[in-house]
């Protein structure tokens, strides 16, 4: 006879049932009616108490591990142990050209300065936001017969494409936010020094930390974020930050990371108090003041290079759980492809949505001693900002942390589109929806599936998963099938004979005697509306009309194994749409696995949904 209580099932009813079973096995309660007795109330209390304690123990145990933690404070604690600093709320950034024009006859020095903190105003959705410079910029006089022009510039820039110095550029970044100072006085060494910025709107990436020798003195040392340090010496002046449970940030000076402030020092922390993503989308930036040139106030002219973007809220719990272990594994160095992805996402996650990196030996043709990096930016990030981010990655990240003699080159992400032809069997007696409505549901499901499972690097398309989700939309959908094609796009030069090469991320089907493996959208060649096709039973390509009349017998070929399509001697005079779409049948339609710099998406305009009425379950009564 059992004399123990089963403690593995912690549901209330299971606990109470286990208690009853235990008591019924005792001789004192062998014929006791628990349901109708007052003891039933005591069993409820015991069961509830056990259930509550079990829940509390389970919650406490979950909070002990990063992957199962639910409280942000617990996740922050685990991330700190791994050396990961979650991203704070971040400032929206715009790129502008700033200039001043001085009319002839006014004082015009050889150069002028635009001070740090020069403010501009922009409106987004009816709300006004303040942007400002964070550096001091200079401009040299450019004289003409009517005026003197000053264009503010930044120097020592580099090209991300060639990794070499380039000419001075005039695109200047301005940041949304209000400049705010916090002052701390260093106490005696017997006290534990705590420096907390009591502001949940502080962008920690904009911190300037200056430590003054005395309360009234002007001599100070500038401290640097430890995440930006390459080498730490005894004389290094470094700080680190960590998020506190109430959403504030604490500044920490460690005795094992260089020098620390001493008693009597004054610490002034400057940062931007920002609005985050709300300030994204600013298009026009109006200066809040004039600039004194030779003692005369002059109007500042501003032209927008890229709209404000990159503002974001603090990092989410799910993102911290994902990124903290990866950053810990990279150990502040760039050795594996995963290290590149982790470090770039950690430092540039407000502008870069996804990253893929791979060695040059994987490229076609191979190039050794190179790491290729593909960056997928958020949609609202302008081309100039993208170039700035790439330059910053080369200068401040890969050049410092990568393995010696390994260089970094950027490649453009290539989107390969899926064309899906869905045919499904419909039993009309099992639904009140029309076939048109169900077809619309299927199209919506395809789009939802693509948004959730594609559009990023290394995302694999599995046909069975999509078919399963389509079959589950309505009981009237008896079954479905799907044909898959892949599509690449290119823009040919009109009225010019040129060669084009398109590379697909997977193998292409071998030619057969019944189906065309290669096809394209329409274009005009030799005055005829034509498409590109492969010849039956051949990998050679031809240009022919819809009726099968061959206009150009040989216009290239394709390689089924490598997925490369070579189009030779193409000379169209016009084409349909903005680009020519070339589509192929993959060798494996069930699984499309893109590698390297490829991203999958779905072309809904070239995808079809066909209804097949299936009345096999209808009963006809005569």
N, C-alpha and C positions, 0 to 999 in steps of 0.2 A: 504494500500500500504506500502510495506517494505521501511524503511528509514535508515536501518543499513546495514553494510557490514559484511558478514560472515567471521570470523577470525579463524575458526578451521581448514580449509584446507590451508596449507601454501605452496603448490606447486605453481610455478610461473604461470602456465596456470590457475590454480584455482583462484589465487589472481586477475589476470587480468580480468578473467570472472566475478568475484564478483564486481570489480570496474565498468565494463561496465554495469552490471545489475543495480547497484546503480544509475549510471548517466542516464540510459535510463528511470528510474522511475521518473526523475526530468522533469518538464514541459519544461525547457529550451533545453533539448536534446532528447525530445520524438521522433523526426523523424530524428535524426542525424545518419549519416553513419560513424561509428567509424573505420571500416576497411579501408576506402578510405580517411580518413581525417588525417591532421597533428596531431590531438589530440591523435591518436593511438600511436605516438612516446612518448608522455607524459605519456600515460598509461603504456607503457613498462618501462619507468624510475621509475614510482611509484611502479609497480609490482616488479621490480628487487630490489628496495630499501627495500620494505616490506619483500621480500623473504630473502635478506641478513640479515636484522635485526633479522628475525625470526630464521635463522640458528645460528647466533651469540648467541642469547638468549638461544637457545636450547643447544648449545655446552657449554655455561657457566653454565647452570643448570646441565647438565650431569656431569661436572667436580666437582660439589658440593657434589657428593655422590661416595662412594668407588665402588659400583657395576657397575656404568655407566661411570666412569672416563676412558678417553682414554690416557691422557698425563701421563707419568711416574711421573712427578713432583707432579701432583694431587694425584695419587695413593700413593706416598710416604708420602704426607702430611696426608692423611686419615689413613694410616697404623701407622704413628707416634702417632696420637691421640689415637689409640687403644693399644699403647705400643708395637707395633711389629717392629722388626728390620729386614728388608729384607737382605737376604744373599748376601754378596759381592762375587766377583770372589774368588775361593778357590784353594788352592794348591793341586797338585797331591802328593800322599803319597805312599811310598814303605816300605816294611819290609825286613830287612836284618840281617844277622849275621856278626859281625865285630870282627876280631881277629888279634893278632900280634904274630908272632913266633920269638923268640930270640935264635940264635944258642948258643950252649954250649961254654963257655969261654967269652961271652960278659956280661956286667953288667945286672943283672936281679933283680930289686927291688921286694919286696913282692907284690906290687900292682902298677898299673899305671892308668892314667886318659886319657880319650878321650874328648877333650874339645868341648863345644857347638860351632856349626858353622863349624865343620869339613865337608869339601866339597867332593862331588862325582859327576861324570859326567855320563850321560846316553844319548843314542841316540834313538830318536823315529822318524820314517819316514825320516831319513836322517838329522834331526835337533838335535843339541846337547843341553841338558838341564842340569842345575846345581841343585843337591840335597844336602841337608845338615842336620846335626843333630840340634835339638833345645834344647837339654839338655846336661849336662855333665854326662858321664858314667864312671864307674870304672871296672877294671878287676884284679882278683887275680892271682898270679903266680901258674901255674900247671907244675911242673918240671918233666922231664923224663931223660932218660940216654943220650939223644942227644940234647935236647933243652928245652926251657921254653915257655909254651903256655899261652897267655893271651886272655881270651874271655870276651868281654865287656857285661855287663848285666844290667838289671833293676830289682829292688826288689819290695817287698810289692805288688805283683800282686794277683789277686783274680780270682777264677773260676766262670764264669757266670752260669755254670750248677749247682754248689752246693752252690754258694754264700759264699765260705770260702776261706781262704788263701791257696795259693799253692806255690810250690817251685819257686826259682828264675828262670827266663827265660832269654834267650839271644836274642830274637827277638826284634830288635830295629827299631823304625820308623825313616825314613828320609823324608824330605819335599822338593819339588821342589820350587825354587825361589832364588832370590838374596836379601840378608839381606841389608836393607836400613834404615838409620836414618834420622829423621826430628827433628830439634831443634826449640823450641819456648821460647820466653822470656815473662814472665808475666808482663804486664804493670800495670799502676796505677788503683786503684779501680774505678776511674771516667770513665775509658774507658770500653767499652764492649769488653770482651775478646773472640776472635774467633780463634780456632785452627783447621785449615783445612789441611788435607793431600792431596796435589795436585797430586794425582796419581790414575788413574782408574784401575791400575793393583795391587793395594794393597789388600792383603788378611787380612781382618779386624780380623779374628779369630786368627791371629798370632801376634797381637799387644802386645808389652811390653811397658808399660808407666811408666817411672821413673821421679819423681819430685825432683830436687836438691834444697838445701836450698839457695845456692848462685850461681852466674855465674861461679865461679872458684872452688867451693867446691866439695868434693867427697862424702859427706853425702847425701843420698837420700831416698825417700819413694817410694815403688812400689804400683801403683794403679791397681785395679782389675776391670774387666768388670762387670757392675752391673747385667748383665744377669746370672753371675755365683755366685752371692751373695745369701745366704740363710737368713741372718739376717743383718739389716742395723742399725748401731749405730751412735752416734754423732762423734765418732772417726774413723769411717770407711773411707777408702781411695778408692773411687770408681769413675769410669767414665762411660759414655755411648757414643755411636756413632750413627750418623744418616747420611744417604746418602743425598748429596746435589743435586740440579737439574742438575748440570753439570757432575754428576757421581763421584765426589770426596766424601770424608767422613770427617765429622766434629767430633772432640772430645769435649765432653761437661762435665764439672764438675759442679754438681748442689749443691746449698747450702742446699737443703733439703735431700741430700743423703750423709751426712758425711762431712769431711773436704775438703777444696778446696785449690788449690795453691794460694799463695798471691804474692803481688807485689815484684819483685826482684827474684822470683824463676825461675829456668830453667827447662823446660820440654823436655826430650828426648824420642822420640817415635821410637821404632824399629819395623819393620814389614818385611814381605817377599813380594817382587815384583814378581808376579807369572804369568805363562802362561796359567793357567786354564786347560781345558780338553785336550789341545794340548800335554801336557806332560804325559798323560795316556798311558800305554802300554810299559814303559821302563822295560827291562828285565835284563840288565847287568849294574852294577854300579862300576865305576873305581875311586879309590881315587885320588884326585888332589895333594896330598902331602904325605910325610912320617911322622911317629910319632917318636919323640925323646924318647928313653927308656934308662935311665941311661947315658945320654949324647951322645948316638949313634942313628942315624936315622935308623928306621926299617920300612919295607914295611907293609902296612895295607892290610889284606886279607878280601875280602867281598864276601859273598855268598847270593844269593837272596832267600828269603823266599816267598815273594809275589811281583808280578810286580806292577809298579806304577799305581795307580787308585784313583778315588775320586775327581780329579780335575774337576772343573765346572765353567761355566760363571756365572755372577751375576744372581740373581733370576729374573724370568720373571714377567711381569705385571699380567698375569693370575694366577700365583702361589701366588703372594702377595694378590690378591683379595680373593683367596680361604683360605689361611692360616691365615691372619690377624684376621678375626672375630673369628676363632676357637681358636687361641691362647688367644685372649681377654677373651673368655668365660671360658678358663681353669684357668685364674687368677693365674698363677704360682703355681698351686697345682695339685695333681693327685688324683682325686676323682672318676670320671666316666671313662669308657673305652675310650671315646672320648678324654679325657684329656691326657691319655697315648699316643694315636696316634698323637695328635697335638704336644705335647712337644718333642717326639722322632723325628718326621719328621722335626721340626724346628731346632733341634740341630744336627741331623745326616742325613740331607736330601741329602748330597752329596754321601753317600754310601748306604743308605736305600731308596729303591724306594717306598715301601708301608709298612704299619703297620696295624695289627689288634690286639685288646686287648679284653679280656672278663674275667668275673669273674669265679673263680673255681667252683661255683655252677652250671655253665652251662656245665661243662665237664662231661665226662662219664668215671669212676664214679666221682661224685661231690667231690671237695676238697675245703673246706671253708678257708677263710683267705688268699687266693692266687689270684693274677691276672696273667693270662697267656698272654704272649706277643709273637706274631708271626711276624718275620721280613722277608721281602722279599728284598734281596739285589740286586743291579745291577749285571749284568752278569760278569763283569770283577773284582769283589771284591773277593779276595782269602779267603780261609777258616780261615787263621790266622788273617786276618784283620777283618773278621766277628766276630771272638772270641774276638778280642780287642774291637770292638764296643760294644758288649754285656757286657763285663766287665766294660767299661766306663759308660754305661747306669746304671748298678747296683751301681757303686761306686759314681757317680757324679750326678745322676738324680733321680732315683726312691727311693734310700735310704734317700734322703734329702726331697723330695716333696710328697711322698706317705703318705697315712693315717697310723697312728700308728697301728702296729701289722699286717699290710697287706704286704705280701712279693711278690716279682716278680719272676716268672719262665718263661723261654723261651721254646717255642714249635716250632718244625720244620714245616714250611708250607707243606701241602699235596696237590699235584696236582691231580685232578680228570679229566680225559680226556673224551671228547665227541666223540663218533663214530656216524657219520651222514650218513644215506643212503638217498640220494635225487633221486627222480624220477620225471621227468618233461615231459610235452606234448609239442612237437615241430611241428609247421606248417612250412614246408620247403619253401612254396611259399612266406613267409613274410620276408625272410632273404637271404642274399648272403653268409652267413657263413655256414660252415659245422657243423654237429652235434658234431664232435670231437672238433672243435674250441669253440663251445658254452659250451661243458662240461668243457673245460679248463678255460673258463671265470667263470663258476660257482665255480670251485675249487678255483680260485683266489679270488672270492668274499667271499667265506667261510673263507679263510685265512685273508682277509682284515677285515671282520666283527669280527673275533676272536681277532685280534690285537687291534681293536678299542673298543671292548666291554667286553673282558675277560682279563685273565692273571693278575688280581689284586684281592685283598680281596673284598668280598661283591658285586662282579659283577655277575649279574643274567643273565642266558641265557633264552631268550624268542624265541621260535621257530617261532612264527608268524612274528617277526621282520626280521629274516633271510630269511624266505620264501618271504616276500614282496620285499626285496632287490634283491633276485634272479629273481623274476618275472619281475622286472623292467630293467633287463640287456638287453633284446632284445624283440622287438615286437613279434617275432616268438615264444617266450615262452608263451604258452597259460595259463598254470597253473603248479603248482608243489606241491609235498607232501614230507614229511620227517619223517623218523623213527629215533629215538634217543636212543642210548645206552650210559651207563656210564662205564668207565674203570679205574681200579686201577692196579698198578703193584707191583710185589714183586720178590725177588731173592731167590729161594729155595736152601737149602743146598743139594748138590748132594750125592746120595748113603747114605742118612741119613734120618731116619723117624722123621719128625717134624710136629708140628701144626703151622698154620698160621691164623692170624685174619686180615681181611681187613674191614674197616669201610667206607661206602659211605655217602656223605653229605645229602642225601635225602632218602625217603622211596623207597623200591624196590617193583616191581609189585608182586601181589599174583600169585602163580602157577596156571596153567590151564591144560586142557587135550590136547591141540594142540601145544603150543609153549613152547620152553625152555626159561626160564627167565635168567638163569645163563649159561655162556660159558667161554671158555678160549682159549689161544693160545696153540699150540701143544707142547707136551713133550714126553719123552720116559719113560714108566713105565712097568716093567716086560717084557722088550724087545719089547713092542708094542708102536706105535705112537698113543697117546690118547689125549683127552681133558677132562676138568672138566665140568660137566653139572648137572643141577638139574633134578630129576626124574619128569615126567609128573604128574601133580596134587599133587606134594609134594615139600616141602622145603628141603628135603634131597638131598645130593649131591652124584654123582657117577663119576667114571672114566671109559670112554668107548672109543672105536675106532670110526672112521668115519662111519663104517658100522653098528654101534650100538651094537657091542659086548662089554658087561660090563666086565671090568678088575677088578675093585674094587667096590663092591656094595654100600658101605657106607663110604664116605670120608668127612663127616661133614654135615652142614646145613646152612641155612641163615634165618635171621629174617626180614621179609618184613617191619615191622614198624620202627625198629631202623636202618636198612640199614647195619647191621653187617653180614659178611660172615665168618663162621668158617670152616677152612679146617683142617681136622684131619688125622694124620698118612700118610702124603704125603711123598713119597720116590722115586723121579725121578732120573734117571741116566744121563739125559741131557734134554735140552729144547731149543726151537727155539728162537734166538735173545739173547739180553743181559738180559732180564727179562721175567717173565711170566706175560702175560696180562690177567686179569680176567675182563670180561665185564658182565653187568647186564642191564635189562630193567627197567627204573625207573617207579614208580607208576604214575607219571605225566610227560609225555614227552613234554608237552607244555611249562612248566616253571621249570627250574632247579635253585634253590636258595641255593648256598653254604653258610655255616655259619662257625663260629669259625676260624680255621686255614686252611680252604680249599680254593683252587684256581682252577678255571676252565680253561681248554685249549682244543684244538681240535687236535685229532690224524688224520691227513690227510691221513696217510698210510692205515688206516683201515676205512676210509670214502669212500663211493662210489657215483657215479653220473650215472644215467641211463636215456637214451633218449627213449621216447615213441613217435613214429611218429603219429601225429594226422592230418589226411587229411580231416577233416569234412568241411573245408571251401574251398576245391579245386573244381573248376568247370571243368567237363570233357566234351569236345566238340566232338561230333561224326560227 
